[in-house]
Amino acid sequence: MTRRMEMKIKDFIYKYSIRLFILIVAYLIVSFPFQYTQEKMNDVSQPVRWLGTLLFFIVACFIVRYRKKLEAVFAKKSLFFIIFVMIFALQLMTIYVFKIQPVNDLLYLHDEAIRMIQNPMISLQRFGGYFAHYPNNYGYLLILYCYYKLLVSCGISVGSLVLAGNFLNLLVIDIGILCGYIAIRIVKNIKLANIWMLLFLLNPWTYFWIAYYYTHTISFGMIMVLLLLFVLIHKEKDNWKGILYSAFLGIVIYIGIKIRITNLILCIAVGITLFIFWKQYKFKVRHMCLILGMVAGIAVSVFGYQYKFQNMIPKQNTQEFPATHWLMMSSHGVGRYDSGDVWFTSQLSTQKQKKEKTIEKTIHNYKELGIKGTLQLSGVKLREVWLTGDDDFTKMSYVSTDYGTANEFLNGKHNGWILMYSYLMRMAVWCFALVAAIGMLRKRNSWNYVVMLTLLGGMIFHVFWEANPKYSICFMGVMMFMMVTGIENLCEEEKKEQKQKISMGNVMLCLVGIGLIVCLQPMHNYLKQNPEALDQSYAASQFAQSQTLNLSLKKNEAIKQSFLTKIRFQNITFNLLNNENDFTVRLLDETGKVMESARQDQLSYAQNQYEWKLNKVKNSGTYAIEIVNQKKDQKYKLPVYWTGNYDAYPNGCMYRSNKKIGKADLVFRVYQ
């Protein structure tokens, strides 16, 4: 390959990767009004939303207009400590005010980690074979297990481990923010580093994802640690320190891959950037030492992982889902989790069959979609992952031990305000990211390109992978880095930069992009999404189910679930797997006095759930739902959470004839 040809290839990769990023971001920005006007923000009217948008951007323009006066403030070193303390205080307040409990995947990981303290072997049978199907969660499960085991050995009670998990997540998030601050301060300046801190202070994600300490929040910290290590290795002049950083980099890379494969995207972005910018450097012995240091770090991690955990991981797991399963789920519908696909893969007996059949079905799905359908599905997945401003935190924070008035504004009927702010914040991120990308076409910067390429890699990955709004959280750091770069470009005042001409190719690309965007505007049905709104303010709830409790009750024998509320309520729902039983349901106060009652035929029933609307609104206090059998020897199938490890609802208990049933809790909801 000639030198000239090599330069053309590098130039092509650099420019067209940025142009692809610009096209995707422009699509997201154009799609924003359709996402923003969805019904999800149930208690915020459309005029208020647009007034909120106007106010948001007026404030942004005011800041840009008076940036010179603000520069002196952002240049102060003390500003970092002030903002960091404010972030930490608000995070602690979030933990103690909302008291959010584990749900969905995190609930399974939390319960299994507690069980492993007694028997350190991953179970393949619990939670419908969850850990048999999804061994990709083993890495994070083992981290949780080690963390919990250390705390329990230090005298921390099992009941406090949810709170401990919150603090682990808080630590990882804050380490990620701190690493980003140091990296930006090294490659840019202290002013932009302080702006980075301010953006995380204003970002709702910083607070509302603390309680859901799953792989994506840990990945945020991992990616920022990786970015800082790459920066330190690049800037470090001392060879021994550089080798030490490289070894640590190797360890973090291996742990990051075990937690979530998308952590590798940053490393790939660094490799591509080195290829494009390599003309500026010469390969030296030092570079070989750095590579060997990284390899040594990876080798130590592999050996340590195998030595410590090889006996905990089940051998010959035929139930494991191959990677092609997620490709199959992403190839139809809206590209999200699909229970039908889970059943399809589960009923295949061997790994070979699972791979072959899922690949076959994936190809069939894309053939049915055609080119137009595939592009439409890709657009849906891009919006689902990258434009959902709240990243679905309202759906991951709806279970609390003590629902208060504040919970109504996070995940109740008044959460439209925080949703509105979250969507506006995400829109601002993409607007500044677009400015940053356009600036990169005019002026090359290797670190800006690494970050942009990482974000682009995440976008492309999730076009082919299962789509879920929370998957963008892994890349929150690089998203905010791009926002900082966009702010930097807007504040650039050098005349040379202002007068620099844009090439004719870039002008044509922008015109084509604008034309495509104008064509997209009438496609309201393709861009509009209306996910189900959470319009209930819960007073008490227990959503999780680990098993079905089969009971044969005598006449007048009762099942009771106690609960505590701090806010008023009027509706009660509870789950029962059939509607053939003859029973009476009663609401008891803390003394056992019957406050209201209703027969089974007076209740609404749908999808294994009975709903009971009380005659009067009840105040806060301690109550119990009592199901009294009215016929001789009736069999009841009651969905419950009862593993013996984790008490899913610590503010209440389940009773049979006033005798407590272990740590079991009925699936129920109390709300207004």
C-alpha angles and dihedrals in degrees: 000000000000121000091246094052090048091053091050091052091049092047091049093051092046098048100038095045088056091045091051089051090049091051093051093046091047089052090052092049092050090047092052098088091055092049092043094053095052121125092248092095089068102176099037115084123222095251090052090050092055092043086052090051091050092049092047093054094041088058090047092051091047090055092048091046094054097034092123091063090045094050092078090056094049091049092065117104091211091064090075093059093045093052093042092053090048091051092048093048093050091048091053090047090052091053096048099038101047099031092199119193131211118276137179115349094001090055091056092047092047094049093044092049090054091049091050091060085070096036114016098208124102110245120224095192106059126095094016093309092305095155091043091056098039112041087156085085094058094092095056092039090058091049090052090046093052091046094049093044091053092050094047090049087054091056100264111146121239089239090063096053094094089059089046089052089053090054091048089054092045089053093050093047093048092046088053091050091047093049090050090050092052093045093051091045089054099044097033125009144285093264093060091041090057090047087054089056092048091052091054090047088057096040111101089206089070090070112022098055095053093093094052098066097179131139096282095061091045088049090056089060092043094053092049092048089050092050092050092048091052089050093048093048090050094048099037115106097183107088095208093051089047091053090048091052090048093052090050088047090056091052093049092047092054094045090045092054091049090053099042130348092219088073086077092065092080090054091051089049090053090050092051091046091051089052092051097042098034093108087076093060139052123219109248138175087260091063091053090051090051091051091048090049090054092047089050090052091051091047092051090049093049092049093046093048093049093044095049104035110023093100093048096057115080116244125226097015104183092176093066115124114231121227088256089070090070091046088054093050090051094052100075144027108014093329095253135120111310123193090202090059090048090054091046093054094039095058093056108096106208135043090239091055092046092054096043097045096044091049089048092050092045092054090046091051093052092046089054091049095049123194095303094047093047092052090048092050090048089054091050091052093047091053093042094054104031108026102045096104098201094044085224094290089145089063092049097046103048097104117079135162090221117027111202136172090275090062090062089065093048104042106352136081093296097052093105090093096058089042091053091051092046092053093047090050091052091048090053090051092055094044092055091041088056090052089049093051093049089050090053090060088058099040126025121225121170097210094047087051093050090053094045091048091050091053092045089050090053090050094050092044093055093046086068098029130066111292122232128154093230092061091078089065090079087064098042090110095055090043090056091044088057089049090053090049090051090052088049091053093049091051093048108117104176110129092217090060093045093051096043110121124234115233120252089244091058091047091052091047091052091049092050090047092051090048092052091047092051088051090052095054097081091048092093095151091054095049103035119094127181110186118187112281122228098230099160125093106213122216094183134350147168110193103167127098124193098167146345117262111215112204134173108210128197121224111291091008110136142210114208135190118191123205143174127224134189096187134049123271142182106177131070129184129182133176126244123165096224137030098212097090120104109223145138122230120211135186112221129193123224091277092053094254115148109244099175137352139188137183122243094254091056092062129085114244129196134146095358092308130114118207122201122188110200122224093234135030110253125219127230117289145092117311142159135218109220124193109198118196113229101190134056118271101348119174117230128195107204122184106222141165107234119143100137090235108074127029101220093194110030094175094067146025140216119240137190111203088343091306114122117242103217112263092329121139129187119236102253145141132208116192150137 
